[in-house]
Amino acid sequence: MSTTTDEREMRSLVLRLLGEIAPEADTASLQPDVSFRDQLDLDSMDFLNFVVALHKEFHIEIPEADYPKYMTLNGCLAQLTAPRT
C-alpha cells in the first residue's frame, strides 16, 4: 500500500500534536495499531487535550462517542482521511 503525500503530512501533523501533548515520548517509534495510551502513558486529560488539538488543527468536530476511534495512529488517520458529510 502506498502512502500519499497528504497522508504523510497528516501523519506528521498527528505525531507533532502527540509530541506536544507528551514531549518526552518517542513518537517516531509508535506502533500504528497500538493505543496511544499504552505506548505513551497518556492519561485521560492528555488524551482529551490531544482530541482538542486535532479539532483545532484540522477544523473538525469530534463527538465524544468517536474518541475511541482516535486512540491509535492508524485509527486516527482513518478518521481524519474519511470523507466528511
PyMOL Python script that loads the backbone (N, CA, C, O; Angstrom):
from pymol import cmd

cmd.read_pdbstr("""\
ATOM      1  N   MET A   1       0.841  -1.177   0.000  1.00  0.00           N
ATOM      2  CA  MET A   1       0.000   0.000   0.000  1.00  0.00           C
ATOM      3  C   MET A   1       0.883   1.236   0.000  1.00  0.00           C
ATOM      4  O   MET A   1       1.766   1.368   0.848  1.00  0.00           O
ATOM      5  N   SER A   2       0.658   2.126  -0.926  1.00  0.00           N
ATOM      6  CA  SER A   2       1.452   3.340  -0.964  1.00  0.00           C
ATOM      7  C   SER A   2       0.816   4.410  -0.083  1.00  0.00           C
ATOM      8  O   SER A   2      -0.374   4.376   0.231  1.00  0.00           O
ATOM      9  N   THR A   3       1.637   5.328   0.289  1.00  0.00           N
ATOM     10  CA  THR A   3       1.179   6.418   1.127  1.00  0.00           C
ATOM     11  C   THR A   3       1.282   7.706   0.340  1.00  0.00           C
ATOM     12  O   THR A   3       2.340   8.009  -0.210  1.00  0.00           O
ATOM     13  N   THR A   4       0.213   8.462   0.276  1.00  0.00           N
ATOM     14  CA  THR A   4       0.239   9.711  -0.469  1.00  0.00           C
ATOM     15  C   THR A   4       0.905  10.795   0.367  1.00  0.00           C
ATOM     16  O   THR A   4       1.081  10.657   1.577  1.00  0.00           O
ATOM     17  N   THR A   5       1.269  11.870  -0.312  1.00  0.00           N
ATOM     18  CA  THR A   5       1.875  12.995   0.386  1.00  0.00           C
ATOM     19  C   THR A   5       0.934  13.533   1.450  1.00  0.00           C
ATOM     20  O   THR A   5       1.364  13.861   2.556  1.00  0.00           O
ATOM     21  N   ASP A   6      -0.359  13.627   1.117  1.00  0.00           N
ATOM     22  CA  ASP A   6      -1.319  14.125   2.102  1.00  0.00           C
ATOM     23  C   ASP A   6      -1.354  13.237   3.339  1.00  0.00           C
ATOM     24  O   ASP A   6      -1.432  13.734   4.462  1.00  0.00           O
ATOM     25  N   GLU A   7      -1.297  11.921   3.132  1.00  0.00           N
ATOM     26  CA  GLU A   7      -1.313  11.004   4.276  1.00  0.00           C
ATOM     27  C   GLU A   7      -0.048  11.158   5.108  1.00  0.00           C
ATOM     28  O   GLU A   7      -0.095  11.119   6.338  1.00  0.00           O
ATOM     29  N   ARG A   8       1.082  11.334   4.432  1.00  0.00           N
ATOM     30  CA  ARG A   8       2.341  11.525   5.169  1.00  0.00           C
ATOM     31  C   ARG A   8       2.299  12.840   5.953  1.00  0.00           C
ATOM     32  O   ARG A   8       2.736  12.901   7.103  1.00  0.00           O
ATOM     33  N   GLU A   9       1.774  13.877   5.323  1.00  0.00           N
ATOM     34  CA  GLU A   9       1.681  15.164   6.012  1.00  0.00           C
ATOM     35  C   GLU A   9       0.735  15.069   7.201  1.00  0.00           C
ATOM     36  O   GLU A   9       1.009  15.616   8.269  1.00  0.00           O
ATOM     37  N   MET A  10      -0.384  14.368   7.008  1.00  0.00           N
ATOM     38  CA  MET A  10      -1.341  14.216   8.091  1.00  0.00           C
ATOM     39  C   MET A  10      -0.713  13.420   9.240  1.00  0.00           C
ATOM     40  O   MET A  10      -0.880  13.764  10.410  1.00  0.00           O
ATOM     41  N   ARG A  11       0.009  12.351   8.890  1.00  0.00           N
ATOM     42  CA  ARG A  11       0.693  11.549   9.902  1.00  0.00           C
ATOM     43  C   ARG A  11       1.700  12.423  10.659  1.00  0.00           C
ATOM     44  O   ARG A  11       1.790  12.361  11.885  1.00  0.00           O
ATOM     45  N   SER A  12       2.435  13.217   9.931  1.00  0.00           N
ATOM     46  CA  SER A  12       3.418  14.096  10.558  1.00  0.00           C
ATOM     47  C   SER A  12       2.739  15.089  11.507  1.00  0.00           C
ATOM     48  O   SER A  12       3.238  15.344  12.603  1.00  0.00           O
ATOM     49  N   LEU A  13       1.608  15.644  11.086  1.00  0.00           N
ATOM     50  CA  LEU A  13       0.872  16.579  11.942  1.00  0.00           C
ATOM     51  C   LEU A  13       0.362  15.897  13.204  1.00  0.00           C
ATOM     52  O   LEU A  13       0.464  16.445  14.302  1.00  0.00           O
ATOM     53  N   VAL A  14      -0.188  14.696  13.039  1.00  0.00           N
ATOM     54  CA  VAL A  14      -0.701  13.959  14.204  1.00  0.00           C
ATOM     55  C   VAL A  14       0.442  13.666  15.179  1.00  0.00           C
ATOM     56  O   VAL A  14       0.289  13.824  16.390  1.00  0.00           O
ATOM     57  N   LEU A  15       1.582  13.240  14.643  1.00  0.00           N
ATOM     58  CA  LEU A  15       2.724  12.945  15.515  1.00  0.00           C
ATOM     59  C   LEU A  15       3.236  14.206  16.196  1.00  0.00           C
ATOM     60  O   LEU A  15       3.652  14.164  17.353  1.00  0.00           O
ATOM     61  N   ARG A  16       3.206  15.323  15.482  1.00  0.00           N
ATOM     62  CA  ARG A  16       3.631  16.591  16.108  1.00  0.00           C
ATOM     63  C   ARG A  16       2.700  16.951  17.268  1.00  0.00           C
ATOM     64  O   ARG A  16       3.157  17.363  18.334  1.00  0.00           O
ATOM     65  N   LEU A  17       1.379  16.791  17.048  1.00  0.00           N
ATOM     66  CA  LEU A  17       0.423  17.093  18.110  1.00  0.00           C
ATOM     67  C   LEU A  17       0.629  16.174  19.309  1.00  0.00           C
ATOM     68  O   LEU A  17       0.561  16.613  20.457  1.00  0.00           O
ATOM     69  N   LEU A  18       0.880  14.897  19.033  1.00  0.00           N
ATOM     70  CA  LEU A  18       1.161  13.966  20.129  1.00  0.00           C
ATOM     71  C   LEU A  18       2.424  14.370  20.875  1.00  0.00           C
ATOM     72  O   LEU A  18       2.484  14.291  22.102  1.00  0.00           O
ATOM     73  N   GLY A  19       3.426  14.802  20.130  1.00  0.00           N
ATOM     74  CA  GLY A  19       4.669  15.237  20.746  1.00  0.00           C
ATOM     75  C   GLY A  19       4.479  16.458  21.631  1.00  0.00           C
ATOM     76  O   GLY A  19       5.188  16.625  22.624  1.00  0.00           O
ATOM     77  N   GLU A  20       3.538  17.298  21.281  1.00  0.00           N
ATOM     78  CA  GLU A  20       3.246  18.471  22.112  1.00  0.00           C
ATOM     79  C   GLU A  20       2.525  18.053  23.398  1.00  0.00           C
ATOM     80  O   GLU A  20       2.712  18.668  24.448  1.00  0.00           O
ATOM     81  N   ILE A  21       1.707  17.009  23.311  1.00  0.00           N
ATOM     82  CA  ILE A  21       0.976  16.518  24.489  1.00  0.00           C
ATOM     83  C   ILE A  21       1.908  15.706  25.389  1.00  0.00           C
ATOM     84  O   ILE A  21       1.836  15.798  26.615  1.00  0.00           O
ATOM     85  N   ALA A  22       2.779  14.915  24.770  1.00  0.00           N
ATOM     86  CA  ALA A  22       3.703  14.061  25.516  1.00  0.00           C
ATOM     87  C   ALA A  22       5.121  14.315  25.004  1.00  0.00           C
ATOM     88  O   ALA A  22       5.652  13.513  24.236  1.00  0.00           O
ATOM     89  N   PRO A  23       5.738  15.423  25.421  1.00  0.00           N
ATOM     90  CA  PRO A  23       7.033  15.818  24.865  1.00  0.00           C
ATOM     91  C   PRO A  23       8.158  14.816  25.121  1.00  0.00           C
ATOM     92  O   PRO A  23       9.143  14.800  24.383  1.00  0.00           O
ATOM     93  N   GLU A  24       8.031  13.999  26.130  1.00  0.00           N
ATOM     94  CA  GLU A  24       9.071  13.009  26.428  1.00  0.00           C
ATOM     95  C   GLU A  24       8.933  11.753  25.578  1.00  0.00           C
ATOM     96  O   GLU A  24       9.814  10.894  25.602  1.00  0.00           O
ATOM     97  N   ALA A  25       7.840  11.633  24.828  1.00  0.00           N
ATOM     98  CA  ALA A  25       7.562  10.427  24.055  1.00  0.00           C
ATOM     99  C   ALA A  25       8.384  10.376  22.767  1.00  0.00           C
ATOM    100  O   ALA A  25       8.679  11.401  22.154  1.00  0.00           O
ATOM    101  N   ASP A  26       8.742   9.157  22.379  1.00  0.00           N
ATOM    102  CA  ASP A  26       9.407   8.936  21.093  1.00  0.00           C
ATOM    103  C   ASP A  26       8.319   8.582  20.079  1.00  0.00           C
ATOM    104  O   ASP A  26       8.028   7.406  19.862  1.00  0.00           O
ATOM    105  N   THR A  27       7.729   9.588  19.469  1.00  0.00           N
ATOM    106  CA  THR A  27       6.599   9.357  18.561  1.00  0.00           C
ATOM    107  C   THR A  27       7.034   8.673  17.262  1.00  0.00           C
ATOM    108  O   THR A  27       6.206   8.087  16.564  1.00  0.00           O
ATOM    109  N   ALA A  28       8.306   8.743  16.939  1.00  0.00           N
ATOM    110  CA  ALA A  28       8.795   8.106  15.710  1.00  0.00           C
ATOM    111  C   ALA A  28       8.726   6.586  15.788  1.00  0.00           C
ATOM    112  O   ALA A  28       8.686   5.918  14.754  1.00  0.00           O
ATOM    113  N   SER A  29       8.711   6.038  16.976  1.00  0.00           N
ATOM    114  CA  SER A  29       8.695   4.583  17.116  1.00  0.00           C
ATOM    115  C   SER A  29       7.310   4.038  17.466  1.00  0.00           C
ATOM    116  O   SER A  29       7.190   2.885  17.882  1.00  0.00           O
ATOM    117  N   LEU A  30       6.280   4.841  17.306  1.00  0.00           N
ATOM    118  CA  LEU A  30       4.921   4.381  17.632  1.00  0.00           C
ATOM    119  C   LEU A  30       4.496   3.222  16.738  1.00  0.00           C
ATOM    120  O   LEU A  30       4.744   3.226  15.532  1.00  0.00           O
ATOM    121  N   GLN A  31       3.859   2.241  17.342  1.00  0.00           N
ATOM    122  CA  GLN A  31       3.250   1.161  16.579  1.00  0.00           C
ATOM    123  C   GLN A  31       1.856   1.654  16.170  1.00  0.00           C
ATOM    124  O   GLN A  31       1.063   2.038  17.030  1.00  0.00           O
ATOM    125  N   PRO A  32       1.550   1.646  14.868  1.00  0.00           N
ATOM    126  CA  PRO A  32       0.338   2.314  14.380  1.00  0.00           C
ATOM    127  C   PRO A  32      -0.990   1.718  14.837  1.00  0.00           C
ATOM    128  O   PRO A  32      -2.017   2.395  14.786  1.00  0.00           O
ATOM    129  N   ASP A  33      -0.986   0.464  15.282  1.00  0.00           N
ATOM    130  CA  ASP A  33      -2.254  -0.133  15.713  1.00  0.00           C
ATOM    131  C   ASP A  33      -2.346  -0.358  17.223  1.00  0.00           C
ATOM    132  O   ASP A  33      -3.258  -1.033  17.701  1.00  0.00           O
ATOM    133  N   VAL A  34      -1.412   0.200  17.959  1.00  0.00           N
ATOM    134  CA  VAL A  34      -1.431   0.068  19.421  1.00  0.00           C
ATOM    135  C   VAL A  34      -1.868   1.405  20.010  1.00  0.00           C
ATOM    136  O   VAL A  34      -1.453   2.465  19.543  1.00  0.00           O
ATOM    137  N   SER A  35      -2.693   1.344  21.022  1.00  0.00           N
ATOM    138  CA  SER A  35      -3.243   2.541  21.655  1.00  0.00           C
ATOM    139  C   SER A  35      -2.152   3.530  22.071  1.00  0.00           C
ATOM    140  O   SER A  35      -1.104   3.144  22.590  1.00  0.00           O
ATOM    141  N   PHE A  36      -2.428   4.819  21.828  1.00  0.00           N
ATOM    142  CA  PHE A  36      -1.519   5.866  22.288  1.00  0.00           C
ATOM    143  C   PHE A  36      -1.350   5.782  23.800  1.00  0.00           C
ATOM    144  O   PHE A  36      -0.251   5.964  24.323  1.00  0.00           O
ATOM    145  N   ARG A  37      -2.432   5.509  24.483  1.00  0.00           N
ATOM    146  CA  ARG A  37      -2.378   5.443  25.949  1.00  0.00           C
ATOM    147  C   ARG A  37      -1.395   4.377  26.414  1.00  0.00           C
ATOM    148  O   ARG A  37      -0.651   4.591  27.371  1.00  0.00           O
ATOM    149  N   ASP A  38      -1.389   3.234  25.743  1.00  0.00           N
ATOM    150  CA  ASP A  38      -0.486   2.145  26.125  1.00  0.00           C
ATOM    151  C   ASP A  38       0.959   2.460  25.777  1.00  0.00           C
ATOM    152  O   ASP A  38       1.874   2.073  26.504  1.00  0.00           O
ATOM    153  N   GLN A  39       1.167   3.155  24.677  1.00  0.00           N
ATOM    154  CA  GLN A  39       2.532   3.423  24.228  1.00  0.00           C
ATOM    155  C   GLN A  39       3.138   4.680  24.837  1.00  0.00           C
ATOM    156  O   GLN A  39       4.345   4.748  25.070  1.00  0.00           O
ATOM    157  N   LEU A  40       2.303   5.661  25.090  1.00  0.00           N
ATOM    158  CA  LEU A  40       2.814   6.951  25.545  1.00  0.00           C
ATOM    159  C   LEU A  40       2.444   7.257  26.987  1.00  0.00           C
ATOM    160  O   LEU A  40       2.795   8.312  27.516  1.00  0.00           O
ATOM    161  N   ASP A  41       1.733   6.328  27.621  1.00  0.00           N
ATOM    162  CA  ASP A  41       1.317   6.508  29.008  1.00  0.00           C
ATOM    163  C   ASP A  41       0.492   7.787  29.182  1.00  0.00           C
ATOM    164  O   ASP A  41       0.655   8.527  30.152  1.00  0.00           O
ATOM    165  N   LEU A  42      -0.398   8.023  28.214  1.00  0.00           N
ATOM    166  CA  LEU A  42      -1.284   9.188  28.294  1.00  0.00           C
ATOM    167  C   LEU A  42      -2.392   8.914  29.293  1.00  0.00           C
ATOM    168  O   LEU A  42      -2.933   7.809  29.336  1.00  0.00           O
ATOM    169  N   ASP A  43      -2.733   9.908  30.094  1.00  0.00           N
ATOM    170  CA  ASP A  43      -3.911   9.776  30.946  1.00  0.00           C
ATOM    171  C   ASP A  43      -5.111  10.379  30.208  1.00  0.00           C
ATOM    172  O   ASP A  43      -4.971  10.880  29.093  1.00  0.00           O
ATOM    173  N   SER A  44      -6.269  10.330  30.825  1.00  0.00           N
ATOM    174  CA  SER A  44      -7.489  10.771  30.147  1.00  0.00           C
ATOM    175  C   SER A  44      -7.427  12.257  29.779  1.00  0.00           C
ATOM    176  O   SER A  44      -7.944  12.660  28.737  1.00  0.00           O
ATOM    177  N   MET A  45      -6.800  13.066  30.624  1.00  0.00           N
ATOM    178  CA  MET A  45      -6.689  14.500  30.326  1.00  0.00           C
ATOM    179  C   MET A  45      -5.741  14.726  29.146  1.00  0.00           C
ATOM    180  O   MET A  45      -6.002  15.576  28.295  1.00  0.00           O
ATOM    181  N   ASP A  46      -4.653  13.976  29.093  1.00  0.00           N
ATOM    182  CA  ASP A  46      -3.731  14.088  27.949  1.00  0.00           C
ATOM    183  C   ASP A  46      -4.470  13.736  26.656  1.00  0.00           C
ATOM    184  O   ASP A  46      -4.335  14.423  25.644  1.00  0.00           O
ATOM    185  N   PHE A  47      -5.252  12.655  26.708  1.00  0.00           N
ATOM    186  CA  PHE A  47      -5.961  12.238  25.502  1.00  0.00           C
ATOM    187  C   PHE A  47      -7.007  13.282  25.104  1.00  0.00           C
ATOM    188  O   PHE A  47      -7.175  13.567  23.919  1.00  0.00           O
ATOM    189  N   LEU A  48      -7.700  13.844  26.073  1.00  0.00           N
ATOM    190  CA  LEU A  48      -8.665  14.908  25.774  1.00  0.00           C
ATOM    191  C   LEU A  48      -7.947  16.100  25.133  1.00  0.00           C
ATOM    192  O   LEU A  48      -8.448  16.679  24.169  1.00  0.00           O
ATOM    193  N   ASN A  49      -6.802  16.458  25.653  1.00  0.00           N
ATOM    194  CA  ASN A  49      -6.027  17.563  25.058  1.00  0.00           C
ATOM    195  C   ASN A  49      -5.602  17.226  23.628  1.00  0.00           C
ATOM    196  O   ASN A  49      -5.560  18.109  22.771  1.00  0.00           O
ATOM    197  N   PHE A  50      -5.293  15.972  23.369  1.00  0.00           N
ATOM    198  CA  PHE A  50      -4.947  15.539  22.011  1.00  0.00           C
ATOM    199  C   PHE A  50      -6.151  15.699  21.084  1.00  0.00           C
ATOM    200  O   PHE A  50      -6.007  16.200  19.969  1.00  0.00           O
ATOM    201  N   VAL A  51      -7.314  15.288  21.523  1.00  0.00           N
ATOM    202  CA  VAL A  51      -8.529  15.417  20.704  1.00  0.00           C
ATOM    203  C   VAL A  51      -8.824  16.897  20.432  1.00  0.00           C
ATOM    204  O   VAL A  51      -9.192  17.267  19.317  1.00  0.00           O
ATOM    205  N   VAL A  52      -8.665  17.716  21.431  1.00  0.00           N
ATOM    206  CA  VAL A  52      -8.878  19.164  21.243  1.00  0.00           C
ATOM    207  C   VAL A  52      -7.856  19.715  20.239  1.00  0.00           C
ATOM    208  O   VAL A  52      -8.195  20.554  19.405  1.00  0.00           O
ATOM    209  N   ALA A  53      -6.625  19.250  20.320  1.00  0.00           N
ATOM    210  CA  ALA A  53      -5.591  19.696  19.371  1.00  0.00           C
ATOM    211  C   ALA A  53      -5.945  19.258  17.948  1.00  0.00           C
ATOM    212  O   ALA A  53      -5.753  20.019  16.999  1.00  0.00           O
ATOM    213  N   LEU A  54      -6.460  18.040  17.797  1.00  0.00           N
ATOM    214  CA  LEU A  54      -6.906  17.587  16.468  1.00  0.00           C
ATOM    215  C   LEU A  54      -8.027  18.481  15.946  1.00  0.00           C
ATOM    216  O   LEU A  54      -8.030  18.884  14.783  1.00  0.00           O
ATOM    217  N   HIS A  55      -8.966  18.779  16.819  1.00  0.00           N
ATOM    218  CA  HIS A  55     -10.095  19.651  16.449  1.00  0.00           C
ATOM    219  C   HIS A  55      -9.577  21.000  15.935  1.00  0.00           C
ATOM    220  O   HIS A  55     -10.018  21.483  14.892  1.00  0.00           O
ATOM    221  N   LYS A  56      -8.661  21.589  16.657  1.00  0.00           N
ATOM    222  CA  LYS A  56      -8.129  22.905  16.271  1.00  0.00           C
ATOM    223  C   LYS A  56      -7.301  22.825  14.986  1.00  0.00           C
ATOM    224  O   LYS A  56      -7.426  23.687  14.116  1.00  0.00           O
ATOM    225  N   GLU A  57      -6.468  21.812  14.863  1.00  0.00           N
ATOM    226  CA  GLU A  57      -5.572  21.700  13.703  1.00  0.00           C
ATOM    227  C   GLU A  57      -6.328  21.391  12.419  1.00  0.00           C
ATOM    228  O   GLU A  57      -6.035  21.953  11.364  1.00  0.00           O
ATOM    229  N   PHE A  58      -7.314  20.481  12.518  1.00  0.00           N
ATOM    230  CA  PHE A  58      -7.996  20.008  11.313  1.00  0.00           C
ATOM    231  C   PHE A  58      -9.392  20.619  11.136  1.00  0.00           C
ATOM    232  O   PHE A  58     -10.076  20.333  10.153  1.00  0.00           O
ATOM    233  N   HIS A  59      -9.809  21.448  12.078  1.00  0.00           N
ATOM    234  CA  HIS A  59     -11.110  22.120  11.992  1.00  0.00           C
ATOM    235  C   HIS A  59     -12.248  21.103  11.809  1.00  0.00           C
ATOM    236  O   HIS A  59     -13.100  21.252  10.933  1.00  0.00           O
ATOM    237  N   ILE A  60     -12.237  20.090  12.641  1.00  0.00           N
ATOM    238  CA  ILE A  60     -13.269  19.053  12.587  1.00  0.00           C
ATOM    239  C   ILE A  60     -13.915  18.913  13.951  1.00  0.00           C
ATOM    240  O   ILE A  60     -13.296  19.153  14.988  1.00  0.00           O
ATOM    241  N   GLU A  61     -15.176  18.517  13.919  1.00  0.00           N
ATOM    242  CA  GLU A  61     -15.876  18.195  15.162  1.00  0.00           C
ATOM    243  C   GLU A  61     -15.629  16.724  15.463  1.00  0.00           C
ATOM    244  O   GLU A  61     -15.749  15.884  14.570  1.00  0.00           O
ATOM    245  N   ILE A  62     -15.291  16.404  16.683  1.00  0.00           N
ATOM    246  CA  ILE A  62     -15.072  15.024  17.090  1.00  0.00           C
ATOM    247  C   ILE A  62     -16.008  14.726  18.247  1.00  0.00           C
ATOM    248  O   ILE A  62     -15.733  15.096  19.388  1.00  0.00           O
ATOM    249  N   PRO A  63     -17.124  14.052  17.948  1.00  0.00           N
ATOM    250  CA  PRO A  63     -18.057  13.720  19.029  1.00  0.00           C
ATOM    251  C   PRO A  63     -17.393  12.792  20.050  1.00  0.00           C
ATOM    252  O   PRO A  63     -16.554  11.966  19.689  1.00  0.00           O
ATOM    253  N   GLU A  64     -17.765  12.928  21.302  1.00  0.00           N
ATOM    254  CA  GLU A  64     -17.167  12.110  22.354  1.00  0.00           C
ATOM    255  C   GLU A  64     -17.308  10.623  22.057  1.00  0.00           C
ATOM    256  O   GLU A  64     -16.428   9.834  22.401  1.00  0.00           O
ATOM    257  N   ALA A  65     -18.402  10.242  21.423  1.00  0.00           N
ATOM    258  CA  ALA A  65     -18.621   8.831  21.099  1.00  0.00           C
ATOM    259  C   ALA A  65     -17.564   8.300  20.124  1.00  0.00           C
ATOM    260  O   ALA A  65     -17.332   7.093  20.054  1.00  0.00           O
ATOM    261  N   ASP A  66     -16.930   9.199  19.378  1.00  0.00           N
ATOM    262  CA  ASP A  66     -15.905   8.794  18.407  1.00  0.00           C
ATOM    263  C   ASP A  66     -14.493   8.816  18.977  1.00  0.00           C
ATOM    264  O   ASP A  66     -13.559   8.424  18.277  1.00  0.00           O
ATOM    265  N   TYR A  67     -14.300   9.249  20.194  1.00  0.00           N
ATOM    266  CA  TYR A  67     -12.951   9.332  20.767  1.00  0.00           C
ATOM    267  C   TYR A  67     -12.189   8.016  20.645  1.00  0.00           C
ATOM    268  O   TYR A  67     -11.005   8.040  20.310  1.00  0.00           O
ATOM    269  N   PRO A  68     -12.818   6.866  20.903  1.00  0.00           N
ATOM    270  CA  PRO A  68     -12.063   5.602  20.789  1.00  0.00           C
ATOM    271  C   PRO A  68     -11.473   5.372  19.399  1.00  0.00           C
ATOM    272  O   PRO A  68     -10.477   4.661  19.270  1.00  0.00           O
ATOM    273  N   LYS A  69     -12.058   5.950  18.369  1.00  0.00           N
ATOM    274  CA  LYS A  69     -11.557   5.785  17.008  1.00  0.00           C
ATOM    275  C   LYS A  69     -10.231   6.520  16.810  1.00  0.00           C
ATOM    276  O   LYS A  69      -9.521   6.258  15.838  1.00  0.00           O
ATOM    277  N   TYR A  70      -9.895   7.419  17.702  1.00  0.00           N
ATOM    278  CA  TYR A  70      -8.684   8.224  17.592  1.00  0.00           C
ATOM    279  C   TYR A  70      -7.573   7.739  18.528  1.00  0.00           C
ATOM    280  O   TYR A  70      -6.578   8.436  18.726  1.00  0.00           O
ATOM    281  N   MET A  71      -7.741   6.560  19.094  1.00  0.00           N
ATOM    282  CA  MET A  71      -6.790   6.087  20.104  1.00  0.00           C
ATOM    283  C   MET A  71      -5.536   5.438  19.539  1.00  0.00           C
ATOM    284  O   MET A  71      -4.585   5.198  20.283  1.00  0.00           O
ATOM    285  N   THR A  72      -5.511   5.146  18.237  1.00  0.00           N
ATOM    286  CA  THR A  72      -4.292   4.612  17.613  1.00  0.00           C
ATOM    287  C   THR A  72      -3.921   5.516  16.439  1.00  0.00           C
ATOM    288  O   THR A  72      -4.744   6.294  15.957  1.00  0.00           O
ATOM    289  N   LEU A  73      -2.704   5.406  15.996  1.00  0.00           N
ATOM    290  CA  LEU A  73      -2.282   6.232  14.857  1.00  0.00           C
ATOM    291  C   LEU A  73      -3.076   5.870  13.606  1.00  0.00           C
ATOM    292  O   LEU A  73      -3.562   6.754  12.901  1.00  0.00           O
ATOM    293  N   ASN A  74      -3.208   4.596  13.333  1.00  0.00           N
ATOM    294  CA  ASN A  74      -3.979   4.207  12.145  1.00  0.00           C
ATOM    295  C   ASN A  74      -5.448   4.595  12.267  1.00  0.00           C
ATOM    296  O   ASN A  74      -6.051   5.047  11.294  1.00  0.00           O
ATOM    297  N   GLY A  75      -6.018   4.426  13.432  1.00  0.00           N
ATOM    298  CA  GLY A  75      -7.411   4.817  13.637  1.00  0.00           C
ATOM    299  C   GLY A  75      -7.597   6.311  13.459  1.00  0.00           C
ATOM    300  O   GLY A  75      -8.563   6.768  12.847  1.00  0.00           O
ATOM    301  N   CYS A  76      -6.673   7.047  13.994  1.00  0.00           N
ATOM    302  CA  CYS A  76      -6.712   8.495  13.885  1.00  0.00           C
ATOM    303  C   CYS A  76      -6.618   8.929  12.419  1.00  0.00           C
ATOM    304  O   CYS A  76      -7.393   9.768  11.960  1.00  0.00           O
ATOM    305  N   LEU A  77      -5.671   8.352  11.699  1.00  0.00           N
ATOM    306  CA  LEU A  77      -5.507   8.710  10.285  1.00  0.00           C
ATOM    307  C   LEU A  77      -6.726   8.297   9.468  1.00  0.00           C
ATOM    308  O   LEU A  77      -7.126   9.014   8.550  1.00  0.00           O
ATOM    309  N   ALA A  78      -7.317   7.159   9.788  1.00  0.00           N
ATOM    310  CA  ALA A  78      -8.521   6.720   9.078  1.00  0.00           C
ATOM    311  C   ALA A  78      -9.666   7.711   9.287  1.00  0.00           C
ATOM    312  O   ALA A  78     -10.406   8.021   8.353  1.00  0.00           O
ATOM    313  N   GLN A  79      -9.803   8.196  10.494  1.00  0.00           N
ATOM    314  CA  GLN A  79     -10.869   9.164  10.776  1.00  0.00           C
ATOM    315  C   GLN A  79     -10.596  10.497  10.081  1.00  0.00           C
ATOM    316  O   GLN A  79     -11.510  11.126   9.548  1.00  0.00           O
ATOM    317  N   LEU A  80      -9.355  10.914  10.092  1.00  0.00           N
ATOM    318  CA  LEU A  80      -9.018  12.214   9.507  1.00  0.00           C
ATOM    319  C   LEU A  80      -9.102  12.210   7.986  1.00  0.00           C
ATOM    320  O   LEU A  80      -9.338  13.255   7.379  1.00  0.00           O
ATOM    321  N   THR A  81      -8.914  11.056   7.365  1.00  0.00           N
ATOM    322  CA  THR A  81      -8.969  10.978   5.900  1.00  0.00           C
ATOM    323  C   THR A  81     -10.328  10.521   5.382  1.00  0.00           C
ATOM    324  O   THR A  81     -10.558  10.502   4.172  1.00  0.00           O
ATOM    325  N   ALA A  82     -11.222  10.153   6.287  1.00  0.00           N
ATOM    326  CA  ALA A  82     -12.554   9.700   5.877  1.00  0.00           C
ATOM    327  C   ALA A  82     -13.330  10.863   5.265  1.00  0.00           C
ATOM    328  O   ALA A  82     -13.216  12.000   5.725  1.00  0.00           O
ATOM    329  N   PRO A  83     -14.110  10.580   4.239  1.00  0.00           N
ATOM    330  CA  PRO A  83     -14.935  11.648   3.654  1.00  0.00           C
ATOM    331  C   PRO A  83     -15.893  12.225   4.691  1.00  0.00           C
ATOM    332  O   PRO A  83     -16.463  11.492   5.499  1.00  0.00           O
ATOM    333  N   ARG A  84     -16.061  13.511   4.660  1.00  0.00           N
ATOM    334  CA  ARG A  84     -16.982  14.210   5.569  1.00  0.00           C
ATOM    335  C   ARG A  84     -18.307  14.412   4.854  1.00  0.00           C
ATOM    336  O   ARG A  84     -18.353  14.625   3.643  1.00  0.00           O
ATOM    337  N   THR A  85     -19.379  14.339   5.626  1.00  0.00           N
ATOM    338  CA  THR A  85     -20.708  14.569   5.035  1.00  0.00           C
ATOM    339  C   THR A  85     -21.224  15.930   5.406  1.00  0.00           C
ATOM    340  O   THR A  85     -22.325  16.304   5.003  1.00  0.00           O
TER     341      THR A  85
END
""", "prot")
cmd.dss("prot")
cmd.show_as("cartoon", "prot")
cmd.util.cbc("prot")
cmd.orient("prot")
